[in-house]
Amino acid sequence: MEPDRPLDVFRLREIEQQLAAKLQVAREQVRAARTDEQRQTARETFERALRCWTDFVAKRIVPEEFLRD
């Protein structure tokens, strides 16, 4: 989602750090998964986090959850 108002560089950096942290947590969940169901859920979470981070970094698409602030 594109923001209606421009975000300053500090807010953009904060968003990037939060998305990177979510990506790291998702990666750890994939590593820690034991059952097939856990692995599948963890992979889906990781793919979603990776897509959000990539969209933000490459296209500056800010996820909806960060626009509510």
N, CA, C and O atoms as a DFTB+ gen file, in Angstrom:
276 C
 N C O
     1  1       0.836      -1.179       0.000
     2  2       0.000       0.000       0.000
     3  2       0.876       1.235       0.000
     4  3       1.802       1.345       0.803
     5  1       0.596       2.140      -0.873
     6  2       1.351       3.388      -0.955
     7  2       0.824       4.368       0.095
     8  3      -0.391       4.497       0.247
     9  1       1.695       5.053       0.814
    10  2       1.227       5.997       1.822
    11  2       0.626       7.250       1.187
    12  3       1.060       7.675       0.116
    13  1      -0.381       7.845       1.851
    14  2      -0.978       9.096       1.382
    15  2      -0.040      10.259       1.637
    16  3       0.046      11.196       0.843
    17  1       0.644      10.185       2.734
    18  2       1.596      11.240       3.066
    19  2       3.007      10.649       3.028
    20  3       3.210       9.485       3.373
    21  1       3.962      11.451       2.612
    22  2       5.333      10.914       2.563
    23  2       5.864      10.614       3.966
    24  3       5.594      11.344       4.919
    25  1       6.609       9.541       4.066
    26  2       7.225       9.164       5.336
    27  2       8.655       9.695       5.359
    28  3       9.349       9.663       4.342
    29  1       9.091      10.179       6.508
    30  2      10.455      10.677       6.596
    31  2      11.452       9.520       6.638
    32  3      11.071       8.369       6.852
    33  1      12.703       9.831       6.437
    34  2      13.733       8.790       6.356
    35  2      13.862       7.997       7.650
    36  3      14.200       6.814       7.620
    37  1      13.600       8.630       8.771
    38  2      13.702       7.931      10.056
    39  2      12.598       6.892      10.184
    40  3      12.835       5.777      10.650
    41  1      11.396       7.262       9.771
    42  2      10.273       6.314       9.815
    43  2      10.502       5.177       8.826
    44  3      10.211       4.021       9.134
    45  1      11.017       5.490       7.647
    46  2      11.314       4.449       6.657
    47  2      12.355       3.475       7.192
    48  3      12.225       2.267       6.994
    49  1      13.372       3.972       7.859
    50  2      14.409       3.112       8.430
    51  2      13.826       2.229       9.535
    52  3      14.168       1.051       9.647
    53  1      12.945       2.810      10.346
    54  2      12.296       2.050      11.413
    55  2      11.448       0.910      10.828
    56  3      11.471      -0.214      11.330
    57  1      10.711       1.216       9.773
    58  2       9.891       0.194       9.111
    59  2      10.783      -0.903       8.547
    60  3      10.483      -2.087       8.696
    61  1      11.872      -0.517       7.904
    62  2      12.794      -1.503       7.337
    63  2      13.359      -2.417       8.425
    64  3      13.464      -3.627       8.224
    65  1      13.719      -1.854       9.560
    66  2      14.257      -2.648      10.658
    67  2      13.212      -3.613      11.207
    68  3      13.531      -4.760      11.519
    69  1      11.971      -3.158      11.327
    70  2      10.910      -4.028      11.827
    71  2      10.631      -5.169      10.853
    72  3      10.418      -6.307      11.271
    73  1      10.630      -4.868       9.558
    74  2      10.405      -5.916       8.563
    75  2      11.555      -6.917       8.554
    76  3      11.330      -8.119       8.412
    77  1      12.783      -6.430       8.705
    78  2      13.941      -7.321       8.765
    79  2      13.880      -8.209      10.008
    80  3      14.246      -9.383       9.955
    81  1      13.422      -7.652      11.115
    82  2      13.288      -8.436      12.341
    83  2      12.234      -9.525      12.176
    84  3      12.433     -10.658      12.614
    85  1      11.111      -9.181      11.545
    86  2      10.076     -10.187      11.286
    87  2      10.606     -11.291      10.377
    88  3      10.284     -12.464      10.566
    89  1      11.404     -10.921       9.407
    90  2      11.993     -11.900       8.503
    91  2      12.934     -12.836       9.263
    92  3      12.938     -14.043       9.023
    93  1      13.716     -12.291      10.162
    94  2      14.639     -13.103      10.959
    95  2      13.873     -14.080      11.860
    96  3      14.251     -15.245      11.976
    97  1      12.806     -13.607      12.489
    98  2      11.994     -14.468      13.346
    99  2      11.381     -15.595      12.522
   100  3      11.369     -16.751      12.944
   101  1      10.873     -15.245      11.340
   102  2      10.272     -16.265      10.466
   103  2      11.318     -17.297      10.042
   104  3      11.020     -18.489       9.971
   105  1      12.523     -16.851       9.764
   106  2      13.608     -17.768       9.387
   107  2      13.918     -18.729      10.527
   108  3      14.127     -19.921      10.298
   109  1      13.947     -18.222      11.740
   110  2      14.200     -19.065      12.908
   111  2      13.064     -20.059      13.123
   112  3      13.309     -21.193      13.535
   113  1      11.837     -19.654      12.853
   114  2      10.704     -20.563      12.991
   115  2      10.811     -21.720      12.003
   116  3      10.490     -22.860      12.340
   117  1      11.262     -21.431      10.784
   118  2      11.459     -22.494       9.792
   119  2      12.507     -23.471      10.296
   120  3      12.345     -24.686      10.182
   121  1      13.571     -22.938      10.846
   122  2      14.651     -23.784      11.351
   123  2      14.211     -24.642      12.530
   124  3      14.655     -25.782      12.672
   125  1      13.339     -24.096      13.376
   126  2      12.923     -24.791      14.593
   127  2      11.740     -25.744      14.382
   128  3      11.429     -26.544      15.265
   129  1      11.088     -25.666      13.235
   130  2       9.901     -26.497      12.987
   131  2      10.275     -27.975      12.996
   132  3      11.311     -28.373      12.463
   133  1       9.416     -28.776      13.607
   134  2       9.690     -30.209      13.726
   135  2       8.737     -31.048      12.892
   136  3       9.165     -31.988      12.223
   137  1       7.470     -30.726      12.921
   138  2       6.498     -31.534      12.179
   139  2       6.271     -30.937      10.790
   140  3       6.640     -29.792      10.528
   141  1       5.662     -31.722       9.909
   142  2       5.355     -31.228       8.566
   143  2       4.413     -30.032       8.615
   144  3       4.566     -29.080       7.850
   145  1       3.446     -30.088       9.512
   146  2       2.494     -28.978       9.639
   147  2       3.196     -27.707      10.118
   148  3       2.928     -26.616       9.614
   149  1       4.079     -27.851      11.077
   150  2       4.846     -26.700      11.563
   151  2       5.735     -26.140      10.462
   152  3       5.850     -24.925      10.307
   153  1       6.361     -27.024       9.701
   154  2       7.223     -26.573       8.603
   155  2       6.435     -25.797       7.559
   156  3       6.876     -24.751       7.085
   157  1       5.265     -26.320       7.207
   158  2       4.431     -25.655       6.204
   159  2       4.002     -24.264       6.680
   160  3       4.096     -23.287       5.938
   161  1       3.538     -24.191       7.910
   162  2       3.119     -22.910       8.476
   163  2       4.291     -21.942       8.550
   164  3       4.151     -20.764       8.222
   165  1       5.435     -22.436       8.976
   166  2       6.626     -21.598       9.088
   167  2       7.087     -21.115       7.716
   168  3       7.482     -19.958       7.572
   169  1       7.041     -21.982       6.713
   170  2       7.418     -21.574       5.354
   171  2       6.498     -20.485       4.821
   172  3       6.957     -19.529       4.196
   173  1       5.202     -20.628       5.068
   174  2       4.238     -19.619       4.617
   175  2       4.496     -18.275       5.302
   176  3       4.434     -17.222       4.667
   177  1       4.781     -18.325       6.589
   178  2       5.089     -17.103       7.336
   179  2       6.366     -16.469       6.802
   180  3       6.435     -15.252       6.630
   181  1       7.377     -17.294       6.539
   182  2       8.640     -16.788       6.003
   183  2       8.436     -16.159       4.632
   184  3       8.957     -15.076       4.364
   185  1       7.683     -16.826       3.762
   186  2       7.443     -16.292       2.422
   187  2       6.705     -14.959       2.482
   188  3       7.016     -14.047       1.715
   189  1       5.734     -14.835       3.381
   190  2       4.998     -13.589       3.546
   191  2       5.935     -12.472       4.041
   192  3       5.895     -11.353       3.531
   193  1       6.763     -12.784       5.023
   194  2       7.708     -11.799       5.558
   195  2       8.723     -11.383       4.505
   196  3       9.064     -10.205       4.398
   197  1       9.205     -12.345       3.727
   198  2      10.160     -12.035       2.672
   199  2       9.529     -11.154       1.598
   200  3      10.157     -10.214       1.111
   201  1       8.296     -11.460       1.234
   202  2       7.594     -10.660       0.220
   203  2       7.399      -9.222       0.710
   204  3       7.617      -8.275      -0.046
   205  1       6.991      -9.058       1.966
   206  2       6.805      -7.708       2.520
   207  2       8.119      -6.935       2.539
   208  3       8.164      -5.768       2.148
   209  1       9.176      -7.579       2.990
   210  2      10.480      -6.913       3.067
   211  2      10.976      -6.548       1.670
   212  3      11.455      -5.435       1.452
   213  1      10.863      -7.479       0.724
   214  2      11.320      -7.237      -0.642
   215  2      10.514      -6.115      -1.295
   216  3      11.085      -5.234      -1.938
   217  1       9.206      -6.143      -1.136
   218  2       8.368      -5.076      -1.701
   219  2       8.753      -3.722      -1.122
   220  3       8.806      -2.726      -1.844
   221  1       9.023      -3.683       0.180
   222  2       9.387      -2.423       0.803
   223  2      10.740      -1.925       0.302
   224  3      10.879      -0.759      -0.068
   225  1      11.721      -2.798       0.290
   226  2      13.075      -2.386      -0.096
   227  2      13.162      -2.051      -1.589
   228  3      13.779      -1.056      -1.970
   229  1      12.546      -2.881      -2.425
   230  2      12.672      -2.690      -3.867
   231  2      11.708      -1.648      -4.426
   232  3      12.061      -0.886      -5.325
   233  1      10.489      -1.619      -3.889
   234  2       9.453      -0.776      -4.489
   235  2       8.913       0.293      -3.546
   236  3       8.056       1.088      -3.931
   237  1       9.410       0.315      -2.314
   238  2       8.937       1.242      -1.287
   239  2       7.436       1.112      -1.033
   240  3       6.747       2.102      -0.791
   241  1       6.944      -0.122      -1.092
   242  2       5.557      -0.405      -0.745
   243  2       5.513      -0.655       0.754
   244  3       6.112      -1.607       1.255
   245  1       4.804       0.204       1.458
   246  2       4.719       0.122       2.904
   247  2       3.527      -0.766       3.275
   248  3       2.406      -0.504       2.838
   249  1       3.755      -1.810       4.074
   250  2       2.638      -2.662       4.504
   251  2       1.585      -1.857       5.257
   252  3       1.895      -0.897       5.963
   253  1       0.350      -2.267       5.091
   254  2      -0.801      -1.589       5.694
   255  2      -0.640      -1.378       7.192
   256  3      -1.031      -0.334       7.715
   257  1      -0.075      -2.349       7.883
   258  2       0.047      -2.262       9.347
   259  2       0.890      -1.068       9.802
   260  3       0.730      -0.597      10.928
   261  1       1.777      -0.576       8.948
   262  2       2.628       0.561       9.318
   263  2       1.996       1.901       8.958
   264  3       2.492       2.947       9.376
   265  1       0.928       1.884       8.204
   266  2       0.275       3.132       7.812
   267  2      -0.777       3.577       8.822
   268  3      -1.283       4.696       8.740
   269  1      -1.104       2.718       9.763
   270  2      -2.126       3.031      10.763
   271  2      -1.596       3.906      11.888
   272  3      -2.376       4.436      12.679
   273  1      -0.297       4.062      11.967
   274  2       0.313       4.826      13.085
   275  2      -0.038       6.290      13.025
   276  3       0.390       7.064      13.882
